[in-house]
Amino acid sequence: MQITIGKKNLDLNFGVRFVREIDKLVGVEMNIQGSKQSLGFGLTKAVLGLKSYDSAMLSTIIYAAAWDNKKRPSQLDVDNFLDDPKTDIEKLFDDVTAEMMKVNAVKVATKNLKA
């Protein structure tokens, strides 16, 4: 999937690396016997955020999915893109959700979290 933020065309990649990135950004962590342990669940939170039209989560998802761009946009760049009245945010929610459902790394979780 491609989007344009500012004058930069960005490829969004929702593969395994995206899952790792989203876990880093919004995953669940616990302190177990003094050691911080990642429990994952970032993808679950991301999908639920998309389903509830959470614009902050959409921004985080776009940022995470842009991991492989040479000049990755900042989180602020993505936030500003979503705040721009010219951005059709409702269509973007639908497009991102549809694109995620096509990718092996996330489609099962996305499918199983349908309302």
C-alpha positions as CSV (number, residue, x, y, z in Angstrom):
1,M,0.0,0.0,0.0
2,Q,1.2,3.5,-0.8
3,I,0.3,6.8,0.7
4,T,1.7,10.3,0.2
5,I,2.6,12.4,3.3
6,G,3.8,15.9,2.3
7,K,5.5,15.3,-1.0
8,K,6.9,11.9,0.0
9,N,5.4,8.7,-1.4
10,L,5.6,6.0,1.3
11,D,5.2,2.2,1.1
12,L,3.4,0.7,4.0
13,N,4.4,-2.9,4.7
14,F,2.2,-5.0,7.1
15,G,4.4,-8.1,7.2
16,V,6.2,-9.7,10.2
17,R,8.5,-6.7,10.7
18,F,5.4,-4.5,11.0
19,V,4.1,-6.9,13.8
20,R,7.4,-6.5,15.6
21,E,7.3,-2.7,15.2
22,I,3.7,-2.4,16.4
23,D,4.6,-4.6,19.4
24,K,7.4,-2.2,20.3
25,L,5.1,0.8,20.0
26,V,1.9,-0.4,21.7
27,G,2.6,-4.0,22.9
28,V,2.0,-5.1,26.5
29,E,5.0,-5.3,28.8
30,M,5.2,-6.7,32.3
31,N,7.8,-6.6,35.0
32,I,8.4,-10.2,36.0
33,Q,10.8,-10.8,38.9
34,G,12.5,-7.4,38.1
35,S,12.9,-8.1,34.4
36,K,10.8,-6.3,31.8
37,Q,9.1,-8.9,29.5
38,S,7.3,-8.2,26.2
39,L,4.0,-10.1,25.9
40,G,3.2,-8.8,22.4
41,F,-0.5,-8.0,21.8
42,G,0.4,-4.9,19.8
43,L,-1.4,-6.3,16.7
44,T,-4.5,-7.0,18.8
45,K,-4.5,-3.5,20.1
46,A,-3.9,-2.1,16.6
47,V,-6.8,-4.0,15.0
48,L,-9.2,-3.0,17.8
49,G,-8.0,0.6,17.4
50,L,-8.8,0.4,13.7
51,K,-12.2,-1.1,14.3
52,S,-13.1,1.7,16.7
53,Y,-11.7,4.4,14.4
54,D,-9.0,5.5,16.9
55,S,-7.1,8.1,14.9
56,A,-4.1,7.9,17.3
57,M,-3.8,4.2,16.7
58,L,-4.1,4.8,12.9
59,S,-1.2,7.2,13.1
60,T,0.8,4.6,15.1
61,I,0.0,1.9,12.5
62,I,1.0,4.0,9.6
63,Y,4.3,4.9,11.4
64,A,5.0,1.3,12.2
65,A,4.1,0.1,8.6
66,A,6.5,2.7,7.1
67,W,9.5,1.0,8.8
68,D,11.2,0.1,5.5
69,N,11.1,3.5,3.8
70,K,14.5,5.2,3.4
71,K,13.2,8.4,4.9
72,R,10.7,7.2,7.4
73,P,8.3,10.0,8.4
74,S,8.2,11.0,12.1
75,Q,5.2,10.3,14.2
76,L,4.5,14.0,14.1
77,D,4.5,14.0,10.3
78,V,1.9,11.2,10.3
79,D,-0.2,13.0,13.0
80,N,-0.2,16.2,10.9
81,F,-1.2,14.2,7.8
82,L,-4.2,12.8,9.6
83,D,-5.1,16.2,11.0
84,D,-5.1,17.7,7.5
85,P,-8.7,18.4,6.4
86,K,-7.7,17.2,2.9
87,T,-7.0,13.7,4.2
88,D,-10.0,11.4,3.8
89,I,-9.4,9.7,7.2
90,E,-12.5,7.4,7.0
91,K,-11.3,6.0,3.7
92,L,-7.8,5.6,5.1
93,F,-9.1,3.5,8.0
94,D,-10.9,1.3,5.5
95,D,-7.9,1.0,3.2
96,V,-5.5,0.2,5.9
97,T,-7.8,-2.4,7.4
98,A,-8.4,-4.0,3.9
99,E,-4.6,-4.0,3.2
100,M,-3.8,-5.6,6.5
101,M,-6.4,-8.4,5.8
102,K,-4.4,-9.4,2.7
103,V,-1.1,-10.0,4.5
104,N,-0.3,-13.4,5.9
105,A,1.4,-12.0,9.0
106,V,-1.7,-10.3,10.2
107,K,-4.8,-11.5,8.3
108,V,-5.7,-14.3,10.7
109,A,-5.6,-12.0,13.7
110,T,-7.6,-9.4,11.8
111,K,-10.1,-12.0,10.6
112,N,-10.6,-13.4,14.1
113,L,-11.1,-10.0,15.6
114,K,-14.0,-9.0,13.3
115,A,-17.0,-7.8,15.2
